[in-house]
Amino acid sequence: MGALDSSPVTDALGGRSDRPLRWGISLPLVAYVALIVCVLTANVVWLARPHPDTGQSYLASLYANDALRGEIGYALKLSMVSSLISAIIATLLAIPSAYALSRLRVPFRALIDTIVDLPLVIPPLIAGIALLLFFRQSGMGQWIENHLLPVVYTQQGIVVAQFFIASAFAIRAVKAAFDQVNPRFEAVARSLGASGLHAFVTISLPLAKSGVIAGFIMTWARAIGEFAPIMMVAGSTPGKTNVLPISAFLNMSAGNVEAAIAIVVLMVAIAAGTLVLFKQLGGQGYIW
């Protein structure tokens, strides 16, 4: 009995006789993890090796190049600011929208739910082309472009493109948080005389707080990694709309491999940090 207790995996799979099964289901996982680690390690090792011209590492040589260092710094700042704005707007939209989908019996709920999820499954390039067509050809889009907010080939277009994709992710993540809050708590508050708004603000929202924050973090991470929609809507003008993914693409196209790989490693580090923070908030159940 003690041996079984000391090995939950062995106990769950029925003991030593299931060792082939454990190996069979573990090897694909180990191979996949090893593949990811090897790919990321290859990029880091490449940056650390000596540059043939300077003798320094490729990373040190890159840092010594004022133009490239300034370009990456600008791209990093633009990515951080635009994705933060996008994530904030998307989360503010997601909280009431997700609550409605989680609690209310809205008409055509299945249709609405499907439409909300569309930006998650539409290929990013197609989403970018659709947005560009909307702002250039449709009456409403042209009115927004001409009278409310210039979007196409502007920095505002970066936020719009990020928001279009990230908002769907935010709604799905925040809805998962509200789904885990027992509606009986709100019912009890309503029975004691609280209004629906008061019950939402004082009970449901605080209980879903960790999930909402985790959803915001992952929405921000999704926004900062967008490439194709931004390329289509905002363009790829250096010093104006070149966010990190676009800067990596432009440098790779121009043969500046070290700069492109440096951006790759930087974005991987940002993504890893985001995942660690997400999981610290208990966000395992909030990825759709």
Buried (B, 14 or more C-beta within 10 A) or exposed (E): EEEEEEEEEBEEBEEEEBEEEBEEEEEEEEEEEEEEEEEBEEBBEBBEEEBEEEEEBBBBBBBEBEEBBEBBEBBBEBBBBBBBBBBBBBBEBBBEBBBBBBBEEEEEEEEBBEEBBEBBEBEBEEBBBBBBEBBEEEEEBEEBBEEEEBBBBBBBBBBBBBBBBBBBBBBBBBBBBBBBBEBEEBEEBBEEEBEEEEBBEEBBBEBBEBBBBBBBBBBBBBBBBBBBBBBBBBBBEEEBBBBBBBBBBBBBEEEBEBBBBBBBBBBBEBBEEBBEBBEEBEBEEBBB
